[in-house]
């Protein structure tokens, strides 16, 4: 009988332990308010284009190098919560701010060119009727971001930087070589120069560009809260005419992040094969693959030691 009683008591204790464990699990709250199921579903390292696509609108063609609101929304859901501050230092025509507004986050966007500031202002004004979260748009140079952004205030930095002077080179190449190719016609390419400002990161040589990005990252490290994220939307490039078949752009961004003090935290692939037709490259002498993907380079600021 004593043995039976002991076994029953052991079973009851095991049940009680499991019950307490379940209660503890229920009390856990994710920093981004995601449920365990949502957290897991969003943890895929490859994002098919169809999952993060938004309707292309007239203002996207005005800028010529934009990402979708849906792409920004997914990252914002993953790395922030309602009411948090989202920063885009190269805000362009406002995809990040619009996504932040849609998800009840506050936003700060910095843009060098007045024409893009005016487009974004109009878009945000239209959206104001439906959503009251604060979105601050600054016409200025992101090198000075600490004039407008408080230290340790940003929950998520999400941006796609100008690709040094690659766009200028690409446009020249398309005028001379790919004028009637599928690259321009079938893929509906609308790549444009942003402008002629000497302050424009898109008018710099690659070496100078990287140096300027590193300086910007130092300021972003100050502005970002400890333990949270900076996401850089980066596409690798080629400069074959100058003897550089492949520019590992996303790796350079990760390296610079580490050098200024960020952790190179994660890497996500935005797969775009479904959106782009294949183009014949290098035929018949040199084989190149089509670069139909973009990377999201995830940097994280280290937590403060207690």
Buried (B, 14 or more C-beta within 10 A) or exposed (E): EEEEEEEEEEEEEEEEEEEEEEEEEEEEEEEBEBEEEBEEEBEEEEBBBEEBBBEEEEBBEBBBBBBBBBBBBBBBBBBBBEEBBBBBBBBBBBBBBBBBBBBEBBBBBBBBBEEBBBBBBEBBEEBEEEBEBEBBBBBBBBBEBEEBBEEEBBBBBBBBBBBBBBBBBBBEBBEEEBEEBBBBEEBEBBBEBBBEEEBBBBBBEBEEBBEBBBEBBEBBBBBBBEEBBBBBBBBBBBBEEEEEEEBEBBBBBBEBBEEBEBBBBBBBBBBBEEBBEEBEBEEEEEEBEBBBBBBBBBBBBEEEEE
